[in-house]
Amino acid sequence: MCEDSQIKSKNRVADHGEVFTGQREINAMLDMVKREAERIDSRFFEPACGNGNFLAEILRRKLAVVKKRYAKNQVDYEHYAILVTSSISWD
C-alpha cells in the first residue's frame, strides 16, 4: 500500500477503527483555522495522532511563520522555534 493511503490495513480498520487522514483533508481543515494554526503560541494536543500528520503540518506552518518573522535574528529565531515545538503535544 502507498504511504499516503488512508487505510493501512482492513483488519486495523475493523479492529480499531484506524483510518489515516490524507494531506488534502489535513490542509483543508487547518485552512479553516488558519490564524490559530499559524499563531506561534497556540497549543495543539492530538490524543490519537497516528502518524502525526496533523501535528507535522501544524509544526511546518508554525515554523514557516517563525522563519518569515525572525530569520534575520538567530536568537529570536531559536527562541520562537523552541516555543513552537513545545506548543505541540500528543499522547
Number of C-alpha atoms within 10 A of each C-alpha: 8 7 7 11 13 14 18 15 13 12 11 12 13 10 9 9 11 17 16 17 18 14 15 8 11 15 14 11 12 17 13 10 10 14 11 16 21 21 15 21 16 14 14 17 13 13 10 10 16 13 10 16 15 22 19 13 16 24 21 15 19 25 21 16 18 22 18 11 13 17 14 10 10 11 11 15 18 15 12 21 20 12 17 24 16 12 15 17 14 12 7
